[in-house]
């Protein structure tokens, strides 16, 4: 037996509110929309990951999600244009990523990052 997929399930009160943050700004595609569940996917191949954290690094809180992007400044501009406040960063971290923290429409802390 092998793990084939890991899905982050985020409890929300309105799935449609996710479209701007995850769809429009981050460019993810809606793979499934049943009204009560909306699943977003990203381009490319992904390896399932689960991170166990005592802190978020550099003294930050543990983020609920981490999303790697290919153009961090572009995503930051889009987040701010869409009205999302950057809570941390952007910061170039000693472990080789540049990142910022932002809250999604549901209050989840999201770590948006690019590997350097």
JOLIN-V968489 format. One record per backbone hydrogen bond with DSSP energy under -1.0 kcal/mol. CO is the residue of the C=O (numbers start at 1). NH is the residue of the N-H. If there is no record, write none. Layout:
BEGIN
{{CO/NH} {CO/NH}}
END
This chain:
BEGIN
{{15/18} {16/19} {18/22} {19/24} {20/25} {21/26} {22/28} {23/27} {29/41} {32/39} {37/34} {39/31} {39/32} {41/29} {57/60} {60/56} {65/111} {67/113} {71/75} {72/76} {73/77} {74/78} {75/79} {76/80} {77/81} {78/82} {79/84} {80/83} {88/101} {91/99} {93/96} {96/116} {97/93} {98/114} {99/91} {100/112} {101/87} {101/88} {102/110} {104/107} {108/104} {109/64} {109/65} {110/102} {111/67} {112/100} {113/69} {114/98}}
END
